[in-house]
Amino acid sequence: MAVEGSSAELIKIVTLLGAAVVAVPLFKRLGLGSVLGYLAAGLVIGPFGLKLVDDPQTIIHVAELGVVMFLFVIGLEMKPSHLWGMRRQIFGLGSLQIAVCGTLLTGVGLAFGYPLAVSFISAMGFVLTSTAIVMQLLAERGDITQARGQKIVGILLFEDLLIVPLLAIVAFLAPAGSGTATDGIMLRVAVAAASFAALVGAGLWLLNPLFRILANAKAREVMTAAALLVVLGSALLMELGGLSMAMGAFVAGVLLSESSFRHQLEADIEPFRGLLLGLFFLGVGMALDLNVVGRSWMLIVAGVLAMMAIKGLCIYAVARATRSSHADALDRALIMAQGGEFAFVLLTAAMAQRVISPDVNANMTAIIVLSMALTPLVVAAYRAMRPAPARAPSMDGVEMAENLHGKVLVIGFGRVGQIAVQGILSHGGAEIAIIDNDTEVIRDAAEYGFKVYYGDGARADVLRAAGAQHAQAIVVCVDDKEAATRIVENARRECLQVKVLVRAWDREHALALVKADADVVVRETFEAGMQLGREAVLAIGATDEEADAAMARMRARDAERFTLETSGGLFAGRALVLGNMAPRDPSRLND
């Protein structure tokens, strides 16, 4: 019996994996995207299709961890300072969009003849956008780190925070005798606040020491286990506090965003995140109850069209009112016009407390699932109707970085890299490997006798392919601050023995590179400024010796200032900056 049970479960797993392997490449080949492929595969194999898998709710519950892990990875990319800079998107833009959409969607419910309470709960359920679908679509397009993607992420975060007050509102709307005690609402809020505080405290004082100890143990599988523990533990803590699991994972990611282990954590989580997120979409496809759709198809189709259209128009109007371009506003409206997975939680709670009936719950669930399935299709149709984007750069005459060997690895062959290479070659013609991610630069370099390979040095696998582990020095000359910092972090993790020399954009970037353990940091403007200063001193009558002495004092003063800033922050050495304003206190003129 046990063997038969195990075989049955294994058949289900094989079925799920097989459906994904067949459907996703097919739908991506058709230009419809992976999300729609998963949803269609789930519908085919689910209880309302071929009946190969008959428990979609269990699968969705487990696979929600994919959404949780996705939010953790996003959190790793957002430092607290960056998140603070997004406060207007999260609270301002998020609250405005929720208020406008919620009001008009409530009107849709009233127009369909439902009571105010039912219309409001249904509307707020539809307002809660699908984090899983939107984040997957943004990831596929590479828009998460772009300005328009960041605004969408901010709104999604606000919607995650909204689930607690919405559940409290459900308690207020519950009829007498439903078993809901309004006295417990303040307790729920207090527990949520305590859970959030506990998570922040653990992130600030426990996580980094934990990962430092595990890294010293040099057991890769334990680091992976610890990464999963952090993600699942933070999600569980927030769920116990009545908050969103995804919000808990996101907060944990933000708290680890400045850790030197963040790229390792991202690499450890990525395989689990992708697999579980795909499983979530399969579960959503299987959850579409075709019997309910068949019984109330006119109401459901009308509801889907009306609610998606109204929500999309509201989102567009809010985006335009907050000074987004037409293209960005339309893109946000299309990608966020569906209901989401947190609506299931809200609707279930409302049904349990008799705010809505089982029929309303079934119909709204079908409407939300259909809207989630339609969104990738609408986005694909919109993309097909847009003018064709510029063609990808040709790879003719360009070779990928693979199995390179050189004493020096140069990353970035722009104006700085070209000069740095000359100095290296003038010293006995040392063997150099050069990589860049601009195909035009690579082809132009070939005309001057340089062999430059294609590769993104910010990726650890490209560093290995470029021979970083065999080099004596890595010279980072890329024209991108974030990429330069990531290269240093990856190089420090992959090849400790190599000296890392980096071009810094400015003083603040130089401080970040020092914290990332770069061996040598050269500010690109510093030497030019020093040379200009020396020539100016000569121009006003100084001798060569006096000019050199002035520059030597300047170098010593700057080095002292930089040391103070390394330990105390960007303004710690401000007192060492020479200014041209007269002191306010005449007695200090000779200080």
N, C-alpha and C positions, 0 to 999 in steps of 0.2 A: 504493500500500500504506500509506504514511504517513497519507494522507488518510482511508483506511478505518479505520485504527487510531484516529485522532483522533475520528472520528465515533462509533465504538463506545464510547470512553471518555466522550464527551459524552452519549451515550444513557444510560449508567449514572448520570451525574450528574443528568440531567434526571429520570430515574426515581426516584432517591433524594429529590430535592427535591419532586417531584410527590406521592410517597407520603406524605411528611411534611405537605405542605400540605393533603392530603385527610383524612388520618387524625387528626391532632392536634386540629383544630377540632371534628371529629365526636365524638371521645372526650371532649373537654372539655365539649361540649354535653350529653353523656350523663352528666356528672358523674364520669367515670372518670379524669380527669387526663391530662396530656400524656405522661407516661412510658409508660403503658400504650398510648397511641396510637402512639408511636414503635415500641414492641416489636411490636405487632400488625402495623403496616405493614412492618416488617422481615421478619416471618414470612411475610407474603403475597408479597412480591417476591423473597424469598431463594431459595437453591438447593433448598429443600424446599417451596416454594410455587409461584409462577409461573415461577421460574428466570430472572427478569429481571436479577438480579445474582447472581454465583456465587462471590464471593471475600469472605465476611464477615470473615475473620480480618485481612486487610489493612485493611479499613475500620475495624475495632475498634482496630487498632494506631495508625492515624492519628488516629482520633477520641478516643483516650484523652487527647489534648491538651486536649479540652474539660473533662475532669475536672481536669487540671493547671491550666487557667486559672480554673476555679471555685475551687480552693483558693487561688490567688493573690489573687483578689478577697476571699475570706474573710480571708486574712492581712492585707490592707490595712485591714480593720476592727478588727484586734486589735493594740493596742499591746503592746510587751513587758511592761509592768507588768500589763496585763490578762491576758496569757498566763501570767505568773508566778502571778497569782491563780487561774488554772485548774489549777494543778499537781496538786491533789487529784483533780480530775475526770480529768485525762489519765493520771496514773500510778496513783493509788489506785483510783478507780472503774473505770478501763480494765483494770487488771491483775486486779481482782477478778472483773469480768464475763468476761474471757478465761479465767481459771482455772476458774471454775464451769462455763461453757458447754463449754469444751474437754474437761473431765473427763466430763461427762454425755454429750456427743455421741460421745466415744470408746466409751463404754458402748453406745451405739446401734449402732455398727459391730460391736462384739463380739457383740451380740445377733443381728445379721444373719449371723454366722458368719465374719467376716473376721479375719485375724491382728491382733495388737496394733499392729504398725507401720502396716499399711494403715488400720486404724481410726483411729489417732491422726492420720495425715496427712490423711485425709478429713475428720475432725472439725475440725482446725485450718483446713483450707481453707474449711469452712462457717462457722467462727467469724468469718472476715474479712468483715465486712459490706460491702455495696456503697456506697462513698462517693458515687458518682454518683447512685444512686437516692435515697439518704437525703437528700443535700444538695438535690437538686431538689425533693423533697417538702417539705422544710423551707422552701425558698425560696418555693414556691408558697403556703404558708400564712403566710409572714412570721414564722417562728419562730426563725430563725437567731440573732437578737440577744436572744431571750428566754432566761430562766434554763434552762428545760428543753431548749431547743435548744442552748445552750452546753454542757450536759452531754453531749449526743449528739456534738457536734463534738469534745469532748475525748476521748471514747472512740474515735472514728474516727481521731484523730491517733495515739493509742497503737497502734491496729491497724496503721497505716501503718509505725510504727517496728518492729513485730513481724516484718515480712517478712524482715529480715536474720537474726535468730536462728533463725527457722523454716527458712530455707534451710540454715543451718549444721547444724540437727538432721537435715535430710534427708541431708546428707553423712555424718553419723555412722551413720545407719540404713542407708546403702547397703551392699549385700552385697559381699564380697571380690571384687575383679576388675572392679568397675563403673567403674573409672577415676577414682574420687574420692580425692583425697589430703587426709587430715584435717590434714596439716601446713599446707595453704593456708588454713585457716579463720582463723587469727590474722592472716594477711596480708590477708584479705578485710575483717576488722574494722578493721584499721589503715587500709586504703584508704578505707573508709566514713567513719571518723573524720576523716581528712585532707580528704576531699571536703566534709564538713559544715563543718569549720573554714575551708576556703577560701571557701565560700559566705558564711559569717558575716563573714569579713574583708572580702570584696568589698562586702557590703551595708553595712557600717559605714563604709568609707573611700572607696569608689568610686562607688556608685550616685547619691547625692545630688549630688556635684559634676558627674557626667555629665549628669543631668537639668537642672541649673542652666545648664550651657553650652548644651544643646539648646534650653532655653526662651528663652534670650537670642537664639538664632538665629532664633526666630519662624517655624519651619517645622513646621507641624502634622503633616505626613505623616512627618517624621523622628521626632517624639515618639512617634507610633504605632509606627513601626518599632523604636524603642528599647524601648518597652513590651513588644513581642513578643520582642525579643532578651533582655530580662531574664527573662521567663517561661520561654522555651524554653531559654535558656542555663543557668538554675538547675536546670531539670528534667534537662537533659542531664548536668550535673555530678554530680547526685545519682545518676542512673542508672549513670553510669560508676563511681561508688563503690559500686554494689550496693544503693543505697537506692531508695525510692519517688520517682518523678518528681513526684507530687503533693506529697510532703513538701518537696521542693526548692522548688517554686513557693510553697508556703505560707510557708516560712521567708523567702524573698525578699519576699513581701508584708508579713510582720511587720516586717522590717527597714526597709521603706518606709512603715510605717503612720503615722509621725510626720512624714513629709515633707510639705511644702506642695504637692507634686505628686500626692498620692495620689488625689484625686478625678479629676484629669485621666487618670491611669493607669487607673482603674476604668472611666471612660467609653470609653477607647480599646480596652480588652480586651473589654468586654461583648459587642459583636456577634460576635466570633470565639468567645467562650466559649459563647454560646447555640447557635450553629450547630453547632459541633463536639460539644457535649454531646448534641444531638439526633441527630447522626450516630452517636455511640457507642451510643445506645439502639437505633437502627435496626440496627447491626451485631450487637448482642446478640440481637435478635429473629431475624436471619438465621442466627445460629450455632446455633440450636436444631435439632439433628439428629433429624428425625422418624424416620429409619430406626432409630437407636439406641433411641429411645423405643418404637417398634413392637416391636423384638425383646425388650426387657426392661421392658415397660411396667408390669408388676406390681411389680417391684423398684424402679423409678424413682418411681412414684406413692407407694409405701410409704415410700421414702426421703425424698421431699419432705415428706410429711405428718409423718413422725416427726421429722425434723431441724428443721423449722420449729416444730413444737409444742414440742419439748424446748428449743430455743434461746429461743423466746418466753417459756416458763415460767421459764427461768433468768434471763433479763433482767429479767422482772417481779419475781422474788424478790430479786435483787440490788438493784434500784431501791427496793423497799420496805424492805429491810434497811438501806439508806443514807438512809432518811427521806424518800423522795419520796412524793408523794401517790398515791392509787390511780389517779387519772386520768392523771397524768404517767407512772407506772410502766407502765400498760396501753398508753399511747400509744407509749412507747419500745419496748416489747415488739413491738408490731405493726409499727412502722416499721423495726426492725432485725433482724427474724426471718429474713432471707434471707442467702444466701451473696453473695460479691462478686467483682469483677473481679480482685483480687489472688490469689484462689484459683486462677485459671487459671495464673498464674506458678508457684505452689507445686506444683500438680499436674503441670504439664509438667516441672518440674525433678525431681520424684519419679519420674515415668515414665522420664525419660532416665537416671536412676541406678538403675533397676530396683527401686525401693522399692515401687511399685505397678505393676500390669499395664496394658496399653493398654485392656482392657475396663473396669477400674475407673476409669481416667481418663475414658473416654467416658461411663460411667454417672454419675460424679460431676459432670462438666461439664453433662450434661443436667439433673441434679438442681438444680445451682446456677442455671442459666439459667431453669428453670421457677420456682424460688423467687423470682428477681428479677422475673419476669413477674407472679407472683401477688401480690407485695407491694402494688403500687398498687391492685389489685383488692380485697385485704383491707382496706386503709386506706379505700378508697371505701365499701365495705360497712359498715365500722364507723362512718364519718361519717354514712351514711344512717340507721343505727339509733339514733344519738344524738338527744337532744331538739334541736329546731330552735334555732339560736342566735338571739340578739337581732337584730332587723331592722336593716339598715344605716340610718343617719340619712337622713331625707328631704332632698332637694335643692330642695324647693319654695321659691320665693322667693329662691333663692341663685344668684348668677351667678359663673361661673368668671373668674379673673383673665386678661384678654386685651387686649392693645394699650392698657394703661393709661398715662397720662401725669400726672406730678405732680412738683413741685419736691422734695417729700418723700415717700418711700415708708415707710410704717409697717407692720412685720411683727409681728403679734400684737396683738389688741385686748382683752386682759384688763385686770386692775386697774391695771397699770402703763401699758399703751398708751393707755388711756382718759384718764389724767391727762396724759401726754406730749402727746397731740393737742390738749388744751385750750390748752397753752402755745403751740403752733405757730399755732393759729387766732387766738389773741389778738394775734398780730403781723401785722396787716394781712390776715388771712384767706388765708394761703398755700395754694395748691392742693395737696391731699394725696391720695395713693392709699393705701388701707388693705387689707391682706389678712389672712386668718385661716383656719385649717383646722378650725374648729369651727362647724358649721352653726347650732347654737343661739345661739352668740354673735353670728353674723352677723344672724340674724333679730331677736334682742333689740336689737341696735344700731340696726336700722332704725326701731324705735319711738321712738328718741331723736334721729332725724334724721341718722344716719350711714350712708353707703353703704360697706359692707365687702364685698370680693370673696373668693371661696373660692380658696385656693391654699396649697400647702406651700412656704414660703419657703426650706426647706433644699434644694430642688431648683433646679438652675441654670436649667432651661427655664422654671420658674415665675417666677424672678427676672426673666428677660428679658420674659416675658409681662406682668409687673407694671410694666414700664417702668424697671427699675433702672438701665439704661444711660443714661436721659435725666434721672434725678433728680440733685439737688444733694446730697441727704443720704438715707441709709437709717437708720431708727431701728428697732432690733431689740429687741422687748419680749416675745419668746416665753418661755413658762414651761417651758423644756426646755434644759438645759445643752448637751447634745450638738448639738441642732438649732441653737442660737444660734452655736456655734463653726463648724458647717458653713456656716451662712449667711454668716458673715464670710469664710470661705475662698473660697466661691463668688463672693461680691461682689468680693473682691480680684482674682480671676482674670477675672471678666467685665467689670468696670467700675472701672478703676483710679482714675478721676478723682473718684469719688463719696466723700463723707465717710461713714464707717460709725460709728454711735453705738450702743452695745450695753448692755443691762441684764445685769449679771452676778449670778449667784446668790450667790456668796461670793468670798472672797479667791483661793482656788485657781482658780476659774473665771475670775476677772478676769485672772490671770496667763496662763492659756491663751489668752484673747482678745487680750491684748497680743502674745503670740507669733504669733497669727494675723493681726497687723497691723490690728487695729481702731483707729480714730482716737481715739474717746472711749469709755471704759469706766466705767460707773456701777454701783457695788455697791448692790443694792436695800436692804440693811440699814444701809448706812453713814450716810446722811443722817438716817435716823430715829434711829439711835444717837447721832449728834452732837447732834441737837435735844434728845433726852432728857438727855444729859449736861449741856448748857447749862442746862436747867431745873433739874436737880439742883444744879448749882453755885449758881444763884440762890436755891434753896430753903434752902441752908445759910448764906446771908447775904452772898454776893458781890454787887457792883454789876454793872450791865449791862456796863460797860467791862471789869471784871475777868473776867466770864464770857466775853466775846468774845475777850479776850486768851488765856484758857485754851484756848478752842476753836481759836484760830489756831495756838497751839503744838502742839495735838493734830494739826491738819491737816498742819503742816510735818513733824512726827515721823512721821506715817503715810505721807506722800509719800516721805520718805527711806527708810523701811522697805520700801515697795513697790518702789522703785528697786533696792534691794539684792536683793530677792526675784526681780525680773525677770531678773537676771543670775546669781544664785547659788542659786536654788531657794526653796521655800516657807519654810524655816527660817533663811534667811540673815539676816533682819532681826530675829530673835527677841530680840536684846539690847535693841532699842528698845521692846519691849513693857513697859509699866508694870505692876507687880504689887503686890498688897497684903500679901505676905509680908515679914517683917522680914529684912534681910540677916543671914547667919550670922556675918559678921565685923563686930563693933561698930565697928572702925576705919574701915569704909566707909560709915557712916551718912550722912555728908555728901557722898558722891561725887555 
